[in-house]
């Protein structure tokens, strides 16, 4: 590898590891989100040039933070902002480097990235704005990248980001970790954003690809940051465990042709065992805290799948019981549908079909393609292929993802030919 290639690789690695910290530090002091992003971008551009000449620094993050905040100081001087703001930036510019979460304040929650994450995920912002802002400021994705990930026009995503930043400024949303009495409910909101981000990457709502690897990777990376900063929060560990256990199967969920492969047909020898081991270890640590929550329960369900040597070894009765426990925390129709699948596998298709019928009568999932798809699969397992074909046809009318559509079309054809 040549010098230029080595420097470009070092800058790319620093971008992945340090972008969120650099931006978060600048936002804390300047209070200006756009200025923070602009100065961070400038610092990384300078790194490409200066590191070729001077070599990669021993602490790339400290170099980038110092360069970015010096740039912010220059901009503020030129714009003749208030003397107090200049003093704040000048004091920051003399710091030795980025905040060290291992030697921070007594709360253990003082890291600038954590402040930024809680601000991006403030409940006053619409959920789509929270996700977009988190990707932009903490993960460093560009506006076009975020727009492509969520299948919206670039101008729409740009407006979404502008409105979110304006809301934070105009509403005076504080740039801080919430006080102790608000932390549990606000942490739940942050975890919800990361879970939504991962789910959109793991099973895309629409488009050609079932899996969007970049979104999965960013969700896991941010969950790791949160777990390092809040190691005593069991639901934080539970979420990271859940994401890792799901992501361990990512490479086997579609075949070489891009077609969906069901869980029971996946090649378990190709699952990422290191991710499975890490996920199960995190889950065990979380459960020892004695404060069960929905992410820990979902991680336990995922562990039932990923630790079974073969599909027929899956403990579906345990999974059905775990879904019953999950309903205490998340009493949603989707969780009930998942429980219906587990009951159908544990007790027989007829038992699962009865639970599906209850959901159909209530009508809460009328627009959800997995409801008729579940009915179809249970009927297919019972040999009632004509009825299964009708249900598959209903599911096809609702599905938007191409990989899932092709799978349902294949099942429909099989039932009709039978």
N, C-alpha and C positions, 0 to 999 in steps of 0.2 A: 504494500500500500504506500503510495507517494505521500509527500507532505500535505499537499492540498486535500487529498482524500482523507487523510487522518484528521486534519483540522475540520473538514466538513462533517465527519462522523462525530467528532467531539462536540461541535456546535449543535448538531442534531440531538445528541444525547443530553446535552445541557438544556436544550429547549424542552425536551420531554420531562426532565427532572426539575427544572428551576423556573420555568415560565410562570407558573402560578404563584410561587414565592416572590419573584421579582415584582409582578404586577400588584400582588396583595400589599407588599411593603410600600410601594409608591402610592397606592390608593389611600392607605392609612394616613399618610403624611400630607399629601396634596389634596385629598378629597375629590380629585378629578379623575374619573374613570378613563376618559378618552386620553388625557395627558399621560396617565400611567401606561396605557397600552402603547401609545406612540413612542414613549421613551424606552419601554422594554424592547420594542421592535428595533429601535435605533441601536440599543446595546448589543443585540444579537447580530445586527449587520456589522457593527464595528468589530465584534469578535472574529468574524470571518477574515477580516483584513488584518487586525492586530495580532491574532494568534498565529497567523502564517509567518509574521515577522518576528514575534517575540516568543513564540511557543505557547502551548496550552498551559494556563495557570494551574497551580496546585489545587486551588479552590475555585473552580469555574463559577459557582453560584455567587460567591462573594465578589468576584470580579464583575460579573454581570450586574449585580445589585448596585455596586458602587458606581459603575459607568452609567446605569440608568438613572440613578438619583442625582448624579452630577448634571446629567442632561436636563432633568426636571428643574434643577436649581437655575440653570442657565435660562430656560424658557420662562420661568417665573420672574427672573430678574428683568428680562426684556419686556415682559408684560406689565411690569411695575405693580405687582399685586401688593397686598397689605404687608406691612413689615412683620407682623406676627407670623404669617404663613412662611415668609422667607426664613425667619428664625427657626421655625420647625424643621424645614427642609435642611437648613445648614447644620442643625444639630444631628439630624439623621445622617448627613453626609460624612460625619466624623466617626460614625459607628464602625466597628471593625468588620462587620459582615452581616449576613442574614440571620434572622432570629433562629436560635437553636431550641427546638421543642424539648430537648432533654434537660435544658438548663434555663427554662423560662420561669414565669411567675408561679406562685404557689398553687394556683388552680390547675395547672397543667393544661389549660385551655387558652393560652395566650398567643398561640401561633397565628401569624397574619393570614395564613391560608385558611385557618379555621374561621377567623372573622369573615373572610371573604366568602367562604362557602355558606355560612349562615346568612350573610347579607343577600347573596344571590338567590337563596331559597326562602326568602322572607315570605310569610303567608299573605302579605299585601299584594304580592305580584301574582299574575296569572300563572298557572302551572307551566304552560308552554314557554313563557318568558323566563321562568326559573331555570328550566332545562337549557335554553339557548344561552342565557347569561353564564351559567356554570361552564358550559363548553367553551364559550368565548374567553372568559377571564381566567379560569383555572386550568383548562386544558389547552388553550391557545389555538383552537380551531378557528379558521377564517370564516367570515360570514358566508361566502359561497359554499364552503365545506359543510357548514351546519345546515344551510338551505338544502343542499343535495341530500344530506342524511335524512331530513324529515320531509323531503319531496314537496317543498314549497318554493315559489320564486325567490330569487336572491333579494329583490326589492322588498318583498314581504318580510323576510327574515331581518333585513337591515332596519326596517321600521319597528319591528318587534324589539330589537335590541335598543334602539333609540328610546322607545317609549319606556322600557324597563329602567334604563339609566335615569331618565327624566323623573320617573315615579320615585326612585330612590332619593333623588335630590330634592324634589318638591315636597315629598311627604316626610322628609327628615328621617328616613329609615336609618337607625344607628349602625355604624360599622363596628360591630362588636359581637362577641359570643353572648348569648342571652343570659340574664341573671339566673341564678340556680332554680328559682321557682318556675321559670319558663323553659328551662333546658329540656326536660323530657318531651314536651309537646313539640318544641322546635326541632329537636333532634329527629323526631319521627318524620317531620316534613323534609328534612335533608335526606334521610334514608329513602324516603319515597321518590325524591327526584333521581337519586342514583339508581334505584330499582327500575324506574320508568325508563331511564336512559339505557340501562342494560337490556331490558326487555325489547325495546325498539331495535336494538342491534341483534338480539338473539332470535327474534321471530318478528321480522319486519311486518308492519301493518299492511303495506302495499309495495308494489314495485316488482322488479324481476328477481331480486335476490332474497332468499329466506334469511340469511345471516349477513349482518354488516359488521365485520370484524372490528373496524375502528371504533365503533360505538361501544362494543363489548369491552374492548381494551381500555378505553377511557373511563368507563364506569368502574372497572376493577381497580384501575390506578388511583382514582379518586377515593374509592372505598378503602384502599390500603392507606392512603394519607390520613383519612378519618380514623382508621383503626390505630394508627401510630399515635395520633393525637388524643384519642379517647379510649385507651386500652382497657379501661374498667367498665365500659358500657357494653353489656352482653348483646344487645341488639345490633350494635355496630359490628361486633365480631360475627354475629349471626348472619348479617347481610353479606359480609365479605365471604364467609363460608358458603353461603347459598350461591353467590355469583361464581365462585371457583368451581363448585361441584357441577353447576350447569355448564360452565365454559369447558370443563374437562371433556364433555361430549361433543363440543362444537364441530370438530373436524369430521365427525361421522354422521352428522344430521342430514347431509346431502351427499349423493354419489358423484362420480366423476362427471356425469352429465347434468348435474345441478338438480337432480330429482330428490324429493324428500324421502328420507329413510326413517321409518318409525322406530321408536325406542326398542321394541322387542327384536327388530331386525338389524340393529346397529352392531358393528364389530367392536365388541368390548375390549378386545386386545389392543385396539387403536386408541382407546381413551387415554387421556393424559393422567397417568397414575400419580405424578408428583402433585398435580392440582387436586386430585382426589384426596391424597394423604394430607395435604395442607388444609383443605377444606374440612375434613373430618376432625383434624386436630383443633382447628379454630372452634368448631362446633362443640367439641368436648370442653374446651376452656370456657366458652360462653355458658354452657349448661351448668357448669360447676358454680357459677355465680348465683344460681338459685332464683333467677328472675326470668322466667320463660316469656317469650314474646313471639309475634307472628313470623319474624324472619328466622328465628331459631327453629321454629316448628317447620317452616318450609325447607330449611336446610336439612333438617332431620328426614323429611320426605325425600329430598334429593339424595341424601346419603343411602337411604334404603335401595334406591335404584343403582347408584354408582358402586356400591359395595357388593352387590349380588353378582356372583361369578357368571351366571347365565340368566336369561330372561325368566325361565321357569323357576329360578330360585328366589325371585322377588317376593318379599313378604307383603302381599297385598292387604292382608288383614291389618297389619301394623300401619300401613299407609292409610287405609280407610279410617282407622282410629285417630291417626294424626290429623287428618282433614277434619274429623269431628272436633278435635281440640282447636284447630285453627278457626273454625266457625265461631268460637267464643270471642276471638279477637277481631275477625273479619267476617261478619255475617252476610256475605255477598252471594249473589246467585252464581257467580263464576266459581267460587270455592265449593258451593254445593254441587255444581256440575262436575268438578274434579273428584269430589267424593263419590259421586254416582259412578264414575269410571272405576274408581278403586273398589267400590262395593261390587260392581259387576264382575271384576276380575277375582275378587275374594269369594263371593257367594254365588256367582253365576250371573249370566246376562239378564235373566228375568228380574233379579233384584235391582240391578242397575237401571234397567228400563223403567221400572216403577218410579224411581227417583227422577228420571228424566221427564216422565210424564207429568209429574208434579210441577216441574219448572216450566214445561210447555203450557200448562194450564194458567200459570201466573203471568206469563207473557213478558217477563222482565228481560229475557234474552232473545226476543223475536228477531233482532237484527244481527245476532251473533252467530257466525257460521258454524262454530264448533258445537252448538246445541244440536242441530240436525245431523251434523257429522258424527257426533257421539251416538245418537239414536241409530244412525245407519250402521255404525260399527258393531253395536250390540246386536242388532237384528241380523247382520251378516254372520256373526259368531253363532247365532241360533239357527242358521240355515234358512232364514226367511228373506231370501234374496230379492224378491219382488218389492217387498216393503222397504228393504234397505236401499234399493235403487231409487225409490221415490224420495227417501230422506237425503241421499247423496245429491240428487238433483236440486233439492231445496238449499243444501249447503253451497252448492256451486253458484247459485244465484246471489249469494251473500259474500263469498270470499273475494278478496282483493289482491292477495299475494300470488304471484305466478307459480311459485313452487308448490304451494298448497293446492292451487287450482289443478295443476297437472296431476297431483296425487289423487285428488278427489275424482277427476275424470277417469283415471286408471281404475279406481275402485268401482266406479259406476259401470264402466265397461265390463268388468269382471262379473258384477252382479247380473247385468243384463244378459250376458252370455250364459250364465248359469241357469 
